[in-house]
């Protein structure tokens, strides 16, 4: 039993080291000046913002836009659904049929909603003082980074990707999509594939990976 416990503790230490490595790497690659003191704090003492986006398509560099942001806070080993952020966003362009099949958000639901320039200031404020948490989060961050010039909003927070953590924790698993990680860890969420439910799923996966 002690041997199994030692193996588990070693794996947790490995995951925690990977998290801090991710934070350092993101800051250096993006030339961010996030609070370096976060690297010296226990992970359990940090506040996280688990978030997800839904988009018009998969190519932000070719004009695809965010149409929904969902987020909630995670701290002290708990998910705080009472501290949540949700916004539908008018992309000022059409949503691809393929994307609608995934997230179910139609053009009629977003037409006339606030634009991304109007939504990002409040989302940035919601995220202040926390570590950003996402699954395959590079995809979401790319959309946010492409809006920096027009909105003057730069997300300098440290960023953690649960996809990479899953790969560290379960290196023999062939897939590390959010769906695969949820199935592996016993996470069940109804009405998946909108930004809010995916943010909850990401938070639950994170807490399973970093108990």
Kinemage of the C-alpha trace (Angstrom):
@kinemage 1
@onewidth
@group {chain A} dominant
@subgroup {mainchain}
@vectorlist {calphas} color= white
{ca unk a 1} P 0.000 0.000 0.000
{ca unk a 2} L 2.828 2.395 0.870
{ca unk a 3} L 4.397 1.690 -2.510
{ca unk a 4} L 1.167 2.623 -4.273
{ca unk a 5} L 0.903 5.776 -2.188
{ca unk a 6} L 4.492 6.693 -3.035
{ca unk a 7} L 3.778 6.214 -6.741
{ca unk a 8} L 0.682 8.412 -6.486
{ca unk a 9} L 2.583 11.136 -4.605
{ca unk a 10} L 5.339 11.021 -7.216
{ca unk a 11} L 2.782 11.451 -9.991
{ca unk a 12} L 1.193 14.426 -8.194
{ca unk a 13} L 4.633 16.011 -7.784
{ca unk a 14} L 5.266 15.445 -11.495
{ca unk a 15} L 1.973 17.112 -12.424
{ca unk a 16} L 2.647 20.087 -10.144
{ca unk a 17} L 6.090 20.504 -11.696
{ca unk a 18} L 4.505 20.391 -15.152
{ca unk a 19} L 2.020 23.091 -14.186
{ca unk a 20} L 4.776 25.442 -13.071
{ca unk a 21} L 6.739 24.600 -16.208
{ca unk a 22} L 3.698 25.554 -18.299
{ca unk a 23} L 3.371 28.869 -16.497
{ca unk a 24} L 7.046 29.708 -17.073
{ca unk a 25} L 6.965 28.610 -20.709
{ca unk a 26} L 3.840 30.595 -21.528
{ca unk a 27} L 5.278 33.728 -19.969
{ca unk a 28} L 8.557 33.401 -21.882
{ca unk a 29} L 6.990 32.524 -25.238
{ca unk a 30} L 4.444 35.309 -25.074
{ca unk a 31} L 6.764 37.810 -23.401
{ca unk a 32} L 4.254 38.136 -20.591
{ca unk a 33} L 5.132 39.819 -17.306
{ca unk a 34} L 2.818 37.777 -15.111
{ca unk a 35} L 3.485 37.583 -11.386
{ca unk a 36} L 6.508 35.301 -11.070
{ca unk a 37} L 5.765 34.801 -7.364
{ca unk a 38} L 2.951 32.460 -8.394
{ca unk a 39} L 5.616 29.881 -9.214
{ca unk a 40} L 6.666 29.809 -5.560
{ca unk a 41} L 3.174 29.367 -4.131
{ca unk a 42} L 1.443 26.034 -3.452
{ca unk a 43} L -1.002 25.205 -6.225
{ca unk a 44} L -3.786 24.766 -3.687
{ca unk a 45} L -3.429 28.404 -2.620
{ca unk a 46} L -4.043 29.796 -6.112
{ca unk a 47} L -7.314 31.002 -7.604
{ca unk a 48} L -8.098 29.662 -11.069
{ca unk a 49} L -10.468 30.816 -13.789
{ca unk a 50} L -11.582 27.800 -15.809
{ca unk a 51} L -12.837 29.039 -19.158
{ca unk a 52} L -13.821 27.969 -22.638
{ca unk a 53} L -14.877 29.646 -25.855
{ca unk a 54} L -17.137 28.709 -28.731
{ca unk a 55} L -16.320 30.133 -32.142
{ca unk a 56} L -17.541 30.574 -35.698
{ca unk a 57} L -14.857 28.161 -36.891
{ca unk a 58} L -11.383 26.838 -36.207
{ca unk a 59} L -9.179 29.439 -37.907
{ca unk a 60} L -8.758 32.637 -35.887
{ca unk a 61} L -6.032 33.881 -38.218
{ca unk a 62} L -8.474 33.672 -41.129
{ca unk a 63} L -11.302 35.660 -39.592
{ca unk a 64} L -13.098 33.245 -37.290
{ca unk a 65} L -14.472 34.888 -34.157
{ca unk a 66} L -15.541 34.042 -30.614
{ca unk a 67} L -19.314 33.724 -30.162
{ca unk a 68} L -19.442 32.605 -26.528
{ca unk a 69} L -17.248 32.777 -23.440
{ca unk a 70} L -18.000 30.740 -20.334
{ca unk a 71} L -15.921 30.795 -17.159
{ca unk a 72} L -16.035 30.109 -13.440
{ca unk a 73} L -13.701 30.281 -10.461
{ca unk a 74} L -11.873 27.363 -8.862
{ca unk a 75} L -10.151 27.648 -5.488
{ca unk a 76} L -9.453 25.591 -2.378
{ca unk a 77} L -10.204 22.408 -4.291
{ca unk a 78} L -13.742 23.526 -5.136
{ca unk a 79} L -15.619 24.795 -8.176
{ca unk a 80} L -17.543 27.989 -7.466
{ca unk a 81} L -20.526 28.018 -9.810
{ca unk a 82} L -21.766 31.157 -8.063
{ca unk a 83} L -18.693 32.979 -9.404
{ca unk a 84} L -19.333 32.594 -13.112
{ca unk a 85} L -19.089 34.556 -16.333
{ca unk a 86} L -21.121 33.883 -19.471
{ca unk a 87} L -21.617 35.932 -22.606
{ca unk a 88} L -22.928 35.377 -26.107
{ca unk a 89} L -21.101 37.532 -28.641
{ca unk a 90} L -22.081 38.889 -32.033
{ca unk a 91} L -19.222 37.851 -34.348
{ca unk a 92} L -20.335 40.191 -37.140
{ca unk a 93} L -19.934 37.275 -39.535
{ca unk a 94} L -21.602 33.949 -40.274
{ca unk a 95} L -21.154 30.819 -38.165
{ca unk a 96} L -20.075 27.763 -40.126
{ca unk a 97} L -22.528 24.885 -40.334
{ca unk a 98} L -19.854 22.555 -38.980
{ca unk a 99} L -19.433 24.699 -35.873
{ca unk a 100} L -23.185 24.883 -35.251
{ca unk a 101} L -23.273 21.080 -35.257
{ca unk a 102} L -20.701 21.086 -32.444
{ca unk a 103} L -21.924 23.809 -30.107
{ca unk a 104} L -25.516 24.316 -31.247
{ca unk a 105} L -25.299 28.114 -31.177
{ca unk a 106} L -27.185 29.562 -34.131
{ca unk a 107} L -26.796 32.849 -35.953
{ca unk a 108} L -30.096 34.098 -34.542
{ca unk a 109} L -28.843 33.590 -30.989
{ca unk a 110} L -25.837 35.869 -31.434
{ca unk a 111} L -27.064 38.525 -33.860
{ca unk a 112} L -27.457 41.776 -31.944
{ca unk a 113} L -25.503 40.602 -28.904
{ca unk a 114} L -22.529 42.650 -27.636
{ca unk a 115} L -19.394 42.464 -29.764
{ca unk a 116} L -16.106 40.994 -28.570
{ca unk a 117} L -14.759 44.524 -28.035
{ca unk a 118} L -17.621 45.146 -25.611
{ca unk a 119} L -17.342 41.802 -23.794
{ca unk a 120} L -13.591 41.448 -23.295
{ca unk a 121} L -13.201 44.250 -20.711
{ca unk a 122} L -15.642 42.572 -18.326
{ca unk a 123} L -14.124 39.142 -18.956
{ca unk a 124} L -10.653 40.516 -18.270
{ca unk a 125} L -11.894 41.999 -15.011
{ca unk a 126} L -13.449 38.649 -14.061
{ca unk a 127} L -10.088 36.903 -14.616
{ca unk a 128} L -7.933 39.371 -12.694
{ca unk a 129} L -5.803 37.863 -9.942
{ca unk a 130} L -6.260 34.292 -11.137
{ca unk a 131} L -4.523 31.623 -13.197
{ca unk a 132} L -6.291 30.872 -16.482
{ca unk a 133} L -7.286 27.242 -16.913
{ca unk a 134} L -8.407 25.621 -20.159
{ca unk a 135} L -8.334 22.405 -22.171
{ca unk a 136} L -6.314 22.786 -25.356
{ca unk a 137} L -6.178 26.354 -24.158
{ca unk a 138} L -3.768 27.501 -26.870
{ca unk a 139} L -6.781 27.547 -29.212
{ca unk a 140} L -8.729 29.919 -26.959
{ca unk a 141} L -5.720 32.089 -26.177
{ca unk a 142} L -4.998 32.590 -29.864
{ca unk a 143} L -8.431 34.160 -30.348
{ca unk a 144} L -7.834 36.454 -27.363
{ca unk a 145} L -4.349 37.414 -28.491
{ca unk a 146} L -5.584 38.406 -31.946
{ca unk a 147} L -7.883 40.946 -30.262
{ca unk a 148} L -5.129 42.658 -28.301
{ca unk a 149} L -4.452 45.334 -30.908
{ca unk a 150} L -8.081 46.347 -31.388
{ca unk a 151} L -9.152 46.120 -27.736
{ca unk a 152} L -5.878 46.985 -25.970
{ca unk a 153} L -6.663 44.121 -23.592
{ca unk a 154} L -3.753 41.786 -22.906
{ca unk a 155} L -4.279 38.678 -20.810
{ca unk a 156} L -1.031 38.446 -18.847
{ca unk a 157} L -2.255 35.838 -16.398
{ca unk a 158} L -0.414 32.523 -16.144
{ca unk a 159} L -2.106 29.822 -18.230
{ca unk a 160} L -2.495 26.095 -17.529
{ca unk a 161} L -3.599 23.505 -20.088
{ca unk a 162} L -5.383 20.446 -18.675
{ca unk a 163} L -4.730 18.613 -21.947
{ca unk a 164} L -1.000 18.703 -21.232
{ca unk a 165} L -1.562 17.709 -17.605
{ca unk a 166} L -3.606 14.727 -18.747
{ca unk a 167} L -0.774 13.679 -21.048
{ca unk a 168} L 1.649 13.798 -18.102
{ca unk a 169} L -0.650 11.901 -15.753
{ca unk a 170} L -1.666 9.255 -18.304
{ca unk a 171} L 1.123 9.003 -20.878
{ca unk a 172} L -0.144 5.675 -22.224
{ca unk a 173} L -3.552 7.040 -23.153
{ca unk a 174} L -3.856 7.560 -26.930
{ca unk a 175} L -6.235 10.532 -26.694
{ca unk a 176} L -6.357 13.524 -24.387
{ca unk a 177} L -9.342 15.438 -25.725
{ca unk a 178} L -11.694 16.877 -23.126
{ca unk a 179} L -14.137 14.042 -23.817
{ca unk a 180} L -11.412 11.411 -23.390
{ca unk a 181} L -10.133 12.983 -20.173
{ca unk a 182} L -13.647 13.188 -18.761
{ca unk a 183} L -14.312 9.521 -19.519
{ca unk a 184} L -10.981 8.456 -18.048
{ca unk a 185} L -11.497 10.432 -14.836
{ca unk a 186} L -15.203 9.724 -14.399
{ca unk a 187} L -16.371 13.293 -15.031
{ca unk a 188} L -19.952 13.575 -16.267
{ca unk a 189} L -21.517 16.813 -17.507
{ca unk a 190} L -24.951 17.108 -19.103
{ca unk a 191} L -25.615 19.328 -22.128
{ca unk a 192} L -21.968 19.499 -23.163
{ca unk a 193} L -20.402 21.542 -25.935
{ca unk a 194} L -21.224 25.041 -24.953
{ca unk a 195} L -18.604 27.225 -23.343
{ca unk a 196} L -20.139 27.187 -19.865
{ca unk a 197} L -20.464 23.412 -19.562
{ca unk a 198} L -17.005 22.890 -21.040
{ca unk a 199} L -15.559 25.302 -18.469
{ca unk a 200} L -17.174 23.231 -15.703
{ca unk a 201} L -15.825 20.036 -17.282
{ca unk a 202} L -12.330 21.523 -17.500
{ca unk a 203} L -12.466 22.534 -13.840
{ca unk a 204} L -13.567 19.054 -12.795
{ca unk a 205} L -10.835 17.405 -14.864
{ca unk a 206} L -8.268 19.731 -13.287
{ca unk a 207} L -9.369 18.866 -9.755
{ca unk a 208} L -9.209 15.164 -10.584
{ca unk a 209} L -5.684 15.564 -11.944
{ca unk a 210} L -4.457 17.778 -9.099
{ca unk a 211} L -6.263 16.569 -5.950
